[in-house]
């Protein structure tokens, strides 16, 4: 039996997925892999990870096995019983090679004139990058001015792709600001000491004293900050939402298990000069908001979908037909790049290239959308009681013909929280595109993104009954 660990296999398959599907493994697929590797029933693995058992046993399991069959077994199916044996027997060399590249290889992103190295992990390969000129310029400017920048946006909007494009642009500068880039995905929720030890190993030179992994966390932070002061590093942490396990409205959004990340973030913001920290998250970062509010060297950047013009360029490049309905299509998905990618094949395969028909019938069942919905607002999702109340209340009012919903109307209801908590919750939901907040003629009004609105209104009673406390 191979000595490969679950973490190693997950990293290797994640790497392979980025190359084959241009996206990492989904959280559901990682739960399936955990069930396979630890010989768990899907129900047990789902409950341990906070997912719906039926989703893990059907949708996520089929997605993972289809990907593995296509990428590693010439399209021949591999069932759960044989999956671990298959990976051990047939892909050990590939897994070890990819792990080695992830952990030790300095990865140049641009083919020429590349003066910067990337360590720790491999950013996503960006094959189709349209627009984002203003966003890229804004991100570069914020990193010049602030020690910590947090990019927040919904799943699939392109946070990781923007960061990868940033690295590419930095790499081609004649005099790059950073000596190196460290890319670390923390989707698996490592403890802060575990992450600090990994980062120390990447930055340590042969003359450095070996780090004591059992040292107090404060010492580990100090050791890392010393390295970062000397080397001008851009540290990118992807999937930061994995460590946001506490109450976003409290002083501890990380929860007990990850509480030390707050100390690390505060010290990085206050003690760094030349190195920078870039955080990519699906969930709002209230700790960074507080640092911004206290005028520390930190800032937030909300990443929305592609503009109509950018998305039209993408659809034209993909040779999508029916251009007269492109604008409605882009507006319907709020310019979400991943959903646009996912939709292209089914538009041609099932609707003969008719975008309008796809909007009518297909998008409400899009697996990517359903997965991100369940992760955030589903029964086992990461949302708070107040977040679920806001979304469900707005959906119910829209069903009654009130759209958009006046802010004053929410304040008159009996909601599970205080008015300040309601304001913060609405701001957070709008940051990750689960709510649309606009200024009306006399007050702020609220609505839902079109795709989410259609999905919710089609299944309002089934999805929200019992989900709102």
Secondary structure, DSSP 8 states (H G I E B T S, - for coil): -----HHHHHHHHHHHHHHHHSS---HHHHHHHHHHHTT--HHHHHHHHT--HHHIIIIIHHHHHHHHHHHHSTT----HHHHHHHHHHHHHHHHHHHHHHHHH-----SSSS---EEESS-----S-----HHHHHHHHHHHHH-SEEEEE--TTSSHHHHHHHHHHHHHT-TT-S-SEEEEEE-TT---HHHHHHHHHHHH--TTS----TTS-HHHHHHHHHHHHHHH-EEEEEE-GGGG--S-TTSS-TTTTTTTHHHHHHHHHHHH-SS-EEEEEESS--HHHHHHHHTT-SEEEEE-----HHHHHHHHHHTT-S-GGGHHHHHHHTTT-HHHHHHHHHHHHHHHTT-HHHHHHHTGGG-HHHHHHHHHHTSTTSS--HHHHHHHHHHHHHHHTT--SEEHHHHHTS--SS-HHHHHHHHHHHHHTTSSEEEE-SSSEEEE--HHHHHHHHHSHHHHHTTT--
